[in-house]
Amino acid sequence: MMMSTRGRLPRARVTEKPASYGWVVVGVSTAVNALAWGPRATFALFYVAMLEEFAWGRGPTALGYSLSWLGFVVWAPVAGWLHDRWGARTAVTIGGLVLGLALAGTGQVTSLPQYYLCFGLLGAAGIAGIIIPATTIVTRWFVGARGTAMGVLSTGGPASAVVFYPLNAWLIATLGWRRALVAFGCIVAAVTVALALLYRDPPAAVAAEPRPDRSATSPGETWTLRRALRSGRLWAAFIMTALGVIGFQVMATHQVAHAVDRGFEPATVVWLFSFGGLSMVAGNLLGGWLSDRVGSGWVFVLGSLVAIAGIGCFALMRGPQDLPLLLLYTAAGFGFGMRIALLSTIPAAVFSGPHLGMILGVVQAGGGLGGAIGPFLGGWFFDVTGSYGLAFLAAAVAVAGSSVAAWLAARPDSPATSPATS
């Protein structure tokens, strides 16, 4: 009854708020997502520094990063539940404090177990506590322009590389990697808590706005977590996210080490990969905008083709004389960005409702699983073969597989898979 009453509100009242404060929410979520992604986006810098100090090997050292994703499998649904229960402001505040503590603790480690606990498990809790609520609240503020809003939101990931690659490189050079992590943890915690105070929940009229997506269910039907878990589209979205993150993280974790191995100067690598972050930002924006107009499935496939071409260029690089291939790889971040914008847009268009936080948490847990596999897989291939050739091939295959899963997740529902019949 309440939903039918809201549905009769004038259209102007439905769209007025998202056009104003909704974009403030997008800005806040983009900023806190950039802070949450900062440790992951710049892990390669700390990874190289830790390899120099410890004799742990590339695989075991990369495993700490993988654990930050594996822990995400557990913490992402919990973060979604916290959002649904207490709201984005409280959940993001908790996440920021936990992540800051995790980074500061990582700066004090002297053994692999300590490193795995601080950066891996505690870091995963903090990252999930920021990203899942920050994403969920944006999907609730926007309906018709959800793809565009999510495209802006997803720029937080690559923007973190643009901002924090130079910052953390400077902090490491000035303070050493240990104190650099402590300083970065303090920045993350303080800024996240301050920004979280700006969050507001969307008005009821916005939440009741009918979805334009062809897969939308009828008014009064509600996706619960139990119903969603019986939907093939949820598991297609889960696989889309898992494979997509495997492919991306194989590259993101090991790209600095590979470029340095090929003879490029570290300073040159830092700035080139910052350019790659800018390319991803552009891809985020275009991918989100296009998804509102031509469909998420087509955009995801196009981005995948560009990303695979970039991986091929990076794999063929043999030395500094192949600088054009490295430039093409960083420019191909555009394709990765087009895909990132849709990892939450696709499931949000299907499962919108009061339980969206938990459902998105389950989908994003696929990213946690993929992130746990990708970095370690790349390091393991290198340790076994002495090169990244097989690792980059695996990344390209994973990207291709994620595009197939995205196509299945974005297809219109049949009556048999709607929440009324699930």
Secondary structure, 3 states (H helix, E strand, C coil): CHHHHHHCCCHHHHHHHHHCHHHHHHHHHHHHHHHHHHHHHCHHHHHHHHHHHCCCCHHHHHHHHHHHHHHHHHHHHHHHHHHHHHCHHHHHHHHHHHHHHHHHHHCCCCCHHHHHHHHHHHHHHHHHHHHHHHHHHHHHHCCCCHHHHHHHHCCHHHHHHHHHHHHHHHHHHHHCHHHHHHHHHHHHHHHHHHHHCCCCCCCHHHHCCCCCCCCCCCCCCCCCHHHHHCCHHHHHHHHHHHHHHHHHHHHHHHHHHHHHHCCCCHHHHHHHHHHHHHHHHHHHHHHHHHHHHHCHHHHHHHHHHHHHHHHHHHHHCCCHHHHHHHHHHHHCHHHHHHHHCHHHHHHHHHHCCCCHHHHHHHHHHHHHHHHHHHHHHHHHHHHHHCCCHHHHHHHHHHHHHHHHHHHHHHCCCCHHHCCCCC
